[in-house]
Amino acid sequence: MDLTGIAELVRGRFDAKMAGRELALPAARRSIRASANAIRAVHRGDLEDAHRLLEQSRRALAEGREAVASAHPDIYHAGFHQDAQKEYVEASLTEALVTAKPLPGPDELEVEIAPFLNGMAETIGEGRRAILDLLRRGEFDESERILDAMDELYALLVSVDYPDAITGNLRRSTDVARGLLERTRGDLSVALVQRNLQSALERLAQEITGNLEYQS
């Protein structure tokens, strides 16, 4: 029995699949790394660097998609490319959330729906981080704006009622987002009460000082 032809066919196709994977996997890693650095740049206020890193992430995603999407869809859907999409979405939405820009949609970002929604869920955690930074600086109005936006994101997420196999386990991501949202709401409420109490004490102190000066 001569299996030479079949063996050559198998090796040839697997060699092509491995070549695509060896292009797509590093591209996904580059995208994830650039997205993570973009988020850090957003939080430190370096938006120029954030935009540069987001563009790096977008290009890496495109390279990975071109390497395997059409010729090797099984490699494309293995999971690592979707993880990179999710991180890119998180970075893009975080930049929009913090800077009060309209949020881009999945078509604009050229990503699939499930990674987009899971990236949106993780954006709520980045919103919490931004609010905590703002509270330390006493910027309450901006904190409330971001919290309102986080509420809107969460409202969209809980409206997506489809099986986890379709949404990429979105229900779990949404549950985590809900916990972060409620903790952030509590932190902001406490900070607002403390601010109001401090303002009331300062007014009382001014009134007492004014009365003492009048009596003297």
N, C-alpha and C positions, 0 to 999 in steps of 0.2 A: 504494500500500500504506500503510495507516494503522496505525502502530505506537504511537500515543499511549497506548493502554491498557496495552500491555506495558511501555512506558517508565515510566509512572506506577507500575505494580506493582513494577518493579525498584527504582526510586528509593525508593518507600515502604518496601520491605522492607530495603533497605540502610541507609536512614535509621534504622530501628528497631534494626538490628543495631549500627550505629555508636553510637547512644545508649546501648545496653546496654554496649558496650565502654568507652565513656567514663565509665561508672560503675564498671565492674568493674576496669579497669586501675589507676586511682588507689587503689581500695580495697585491691587486692593490694599496692601499694607501701606504703600505710600500715601494712598488716599486717606486711610484712617489716621495716619500720623499727622498729615497736613490738617485734617479736620480738628483733631485734638488741639493742635497748636493754634489754630484759628480761634477756637473757643477761649483759650487762655488769653489771646491777644484782645478779644472783645472785652473780656472782664477787666483787663488792665487799661482799656481805653485806647488801644493802638489799632484803630480801625483800618488804617492803610495797610498794616501788616496782616490784619485779619482778611482783608480782601485779596491780598496776594496769595495767602495760604488757601483760601477757598478756591481760587482759580487753579492752584496746584492740585487740589483734591479733585476738582471737576475734570481736569485733563487726565489724571490718573484713572479715574473711573471710565472715561471714554476709551482709554487705551486698553483697559481690561475687557471692556465690553466688545471692542472690535476684535480682540484676540480670540474670543471663544463663543460669542453669542450666537452667531449663525452656524458656524461649522461644528461646534461642540456644545450644544445647549445643556447637556448634562453637567458639564464643568461649570457653565455659567450659573446654573441653578444649584450648585453644590452648597452654597451658603455664604462663602467668604465675600463674594461680590455684593450680596445683599447686606451683609454687615457693614461693608464700606459705604454703601448707599445710605444706610441708616445714620452713620456717623456724619456723613456729609450733610444730610438733612438737618440733623441736630445742630451742627455748626451754622448752617445757613439761617435756620429759624431763630437761633439764639441771637445772631447778629441783627436780624430784623426786629426781634422782640425788644432788645436792649435799646436800639436806636429809634424805636417807634416807627418803623417802616412797614408797609404792607407785607404780609407774609407770602413768600412765593409758594406756588402749588407744585404738585408732583410733575406735571408736564413741563413747567418752566425749569425745574431742576433736573429733568430727564431721569427720573427714578421711578421705580415701581410703587404701587399703592401701599403694600404691606410695609416695606422699609420706610416709606414716607410717614405713615401713621406711627410706627414705633419710634422713629426719630422725633416726631412731634411730642410723643409721651415723655421722652427723655429731655426735651427742651424745657419742660416744666421744672425739672430739677435745676437746670441752669438759670431759670427765672428766679428760683428760690435763692440761689447763690448771688444773683445780681441784687435782689432785694436786701439781703443781709448786708451787702457792701453799702448799699444806699442808706440803710438805717444807721449804720455806724457813722455816716456823714450827716445824718439828720435830714435827709432828703425824703420827706414823707409823701409828698404829692407824686413824685416819680415812682415810689414804691407802690402806691395804690394803683397807679396806671398799669404797672407790670402785673400786679396781682389780678386786676380785672382781665387783662389779656390771658393770663394763665387759666382763669375761670372759663373763658371762651374756648380755649384749647381743650380743656377737660370736657366741656359740654359736647364738643364734637366727638371726642374719643368714645364717650359712653354711648353715643348714638349709633356707633358702628357695631351692630349685633350680627356677627357672622362667625362661623366656626374658626377655631384657632388655626386649623390647617390652612385656611385661606388668609387669615390676617397675620400669621407669623407670631402667634401667642400674644396678640395685642391685649387680651384681657388682663394678663399678668402685668404688663407694662402700665396699663391704665390703673390697676389697683395700687401699684407703687406710686404713680403720679398723684393719685387721690390722697395718699398719706402725706406726701410732700406738700401738697397744696394746703391741706388742713393745718399742718405744722407751721407753714409760712403765714397763713391767715392768723393763727394764734400769736406768732411772734410780732406781726405787724400790729395787732390789736393791743398787745401789751405795751409796745413802743408808743402807740398813740395815747394810751391812758397815761403813761409816764410823762409824755410831753405836755398833755393837758394839765396834769397835776403840777408839774413844774411851773407852767405858765400861771396857774392859779396862785401858787405860793409866791411867785414873784410879784403878782399884783397885790396880794395881801401885804407883803413886805413893804411895797411902795406906799400903800395906804397907811400902814402903821407909821412909817417914817414921816409921811406928810402930816399926820395928826400930831406926832411928837414935836415936829418943827412948828406947827401952828400953836400948840399949847405953850411952847417956850417963848 
